[in-house]
Amino acid sequence: MHRKFLALLKGPIARSTIQTSGVMGGRLLIQAGTLLLLSRLLGPHQFGLFSGLASLALLFGTMATFGLHITLLRDLSRTPESRQHILPKTLGTTLSCGTILLFLYFIVCNALYNLTTHQWLAVLCIGLAENLIQPFLLLSVTERQANGRVARSQFYALTPLLIRLVSIVALYLSGTTNTLLIYSLLYLISSTAALTYSLKMAKEKWPSIVLWRTLKKREILDPAKYAVLGLTNRAPAELDKVLATQLLSASGAGFYAAASRALGALTTPITALVLSSLPNIFRFTGRRDNKRTHTTIFNAVLIYGITSGLFLYFSSPFIASFFGKQYSDISEYFQCLSFAAPGLALRLSGCNILMAENHPTLRAKIEASGLFLLILSSVILSPTYPILSLPIAYALSEYWTGSICWLFLYKKKIKNKAL
């Protein structure tokens, strides 16, 4: 047993996870700093609104690549020489989809929120960043990840977050007014700067824009599955913030958004483990080594999920003190959301393994059922538990989705052994 553990630590996934965790550790610190400063800078009311607008933009932006970032990772991991054939259709489709989704984002914002002129300008900046700029940065990051440079790819993904943190520090120290609009503008600038830097540092340049094209009819089905998959995967982490602006008070939406972001930051090592494992799972789908990898990932994420949940529950008064007096009632949200941590860890890992094992449709169906449970339970519980309805619904949704994913993987493992 001792030798197996040592061998596991020396394996490629473990080495990649450790390297990626270093970058993710930096990501965690940046996210924590951004969350604390931005929440204090905007206050609960404006922070809740910003989180709702940004989450809605992220949901639309998830579909901007039309799932082609997943097929890019898969195909370049297997056949790196196919790059020049894959990139033109990937880039052209992303540009077209991102433009359409940007206009849809404006329409939905107009339906959900009663916005002022300055708030509409903020919507424009956030929408451009998430629907047109970030999708291209994702493609650049994915290309590096497919080549096995996972830690370096995450560094480039980290760049806009770092620039945003510096921007928030500057705003915090300057004491400027109209911070929502100014930060939204800096939000767009940070994404643009990160994309420019990533493309400049790439070993191989992207094809000229005149070579870009959209997908042909026969090419749509494969990435379309991953587009739906990307939406159902991202929605559990973002849809709840949009629901918060509709079901909770303005300050309650701010409390919930801050507590939920803190929980997401705590699960950063899970993301590192999954990202490090994906290229190998894609390459060795169906082999016995993959089953051992599944077991290792399950044990690791479950232990970490329980540990992080306990940490968040018992340290909630201490963490709440960093948010300031405006967030004096946030501890209750921290404690309730802490119960969701193991379920969140199981969902993040199980759903990604299902995708890598070539079950994208099944994963999308499972995640869609979790989203349905989130919406239904939050609406039903809202009259009885007006403050904690959404945290409870979120926890139920995460446990449902994560458990079903891993139950399928376990049954598949048993079936393969019988054969």
Secondary structure, DSSP 8 states (H G I E B T S, - for coil): -HHHHHHHHTSHHHHHHHHHHHHHHHHHHHHHHHHHHHHHHHHHHHHHHHHHHHHHHHHHHHTTTTTHHHHHHHHHHH-GGGHHHHHHHHHHHHHHHHHHHHHHHHHHHHHH----HHHHHHHHHHHHIIIIIHHHHHHHHHHHHHTT-HHHHHHHHHHHHHHHHHHHHHHHHHT-S-HHHHHHHHHHHHHHHHHHHHHHH-SS----GGG-----GGGSHHHHHHHHHHHHHHHHHHHHHHHHHHHS-HHHHHHHHHHHHHHHHHTHHHHHHHHHHHHHHHHTTTSHHHHHHHHHHHHHHHHHHHHHHHHHHHTHHHHHHTT-GGGTTTHHHHHHHHTTHHHHHHHHHHHHHHHHTT-HHHHHHHHHHHHHHHHHHHHHHTTT-TTTHHHHHHHHHHHHHHHHHHHHHHHHHHHHHH-
